[in-house]
Amino acid sequence: MNDKAYLSIRMDRRLHDKFQSVAAYEGRSMSGQILYLVNQCVREFEKVHGPIDLLDQT
């Protein structure tokens, strides 16, 4: 069973290049930086709103 999901986004070239610089500075690939930021966002959300119950999603 594959528990990976894929996300594709489009952004303008200037933002892409700046984001790539930030990721490199942080020692991450762009994908790694996106995953880091998504995880950080979810942690902060759950800190305020409590754990997200995936079984309760419709």
DRENTI-827206 format. One record per residue (C-alpha): x, y, z; residue in three letters. Coordinates in steps of 0.001 Angstrom, whole numbers, padded with zeros to 6 digits, always signed. Last residue first. Layout:
BEGIN
XYZALA;...
//
This chain:
BEGIN
-016134+013755+005068THR;-013502+014102+007789GLN;-014259+012659+011271ASP;-011902+009704+010757LEU;-009089+012184+010128LEU;-009454+013641+013622ASP;-007320+016777+013636ILE;-005774+017256+017064PRO;-006636+020414+018954GLY;-007575+023834+017602HIS;-004662+026061+018663VAL;-001821+023527+018904LYS;-003452+021554+016095GLU;-003137+024527+013744PHE;+000493+025133+014777GLU;+001397+021478+014204ARG;-000398+021472+010822VAL;+001456+024598+009660CYS;+004838+023242+010790GLN;+004180+019994+008938ASN;+003298+021947+005773VAL;+006425+024108+006151LEU;+008750+021112+006575TYR;+007080+019293+003680LEU;+007568+022350+001452ILE;+011212+022619+002516GLN;+011815+018938+001784GLY;+010259+019315-001650SER;+012465+022346-002357MET;+015486+020393-001191SER;+016692+021239+002268ARG;+019783+022751+003866GLY;+017947+025821+005230GLU;+019933+028071+002858TYR;+019086+025709-000005ALA;+015370+025899+000825ALA;+015496+029704+001006VAL;+017288+029911-002350SER;+014758+027558-003969GLN;+011972+029724-002577PHE;+013540+032776-004231LYS;+013814+030956-007562ASP;+010231+029714-007405HIS;+008934+033159-006405LEU;+010674+034695-009433ARG;+009497+031890-011747ARG;+005815+032342-010939ASP;+004151+029551-009070MET;+002367+026361-010001ARG;+001626+023571-007576ILE;+001564+019788-007764SER;+000696+017700-004745LEU;+001261+013978-004423TYR;+000065+011609-001733ALA;+002210+008874-000219LYS;+000656+006003+001737ASP;+001360+003424-000961ASN;+000000+000000+000000MET;
//
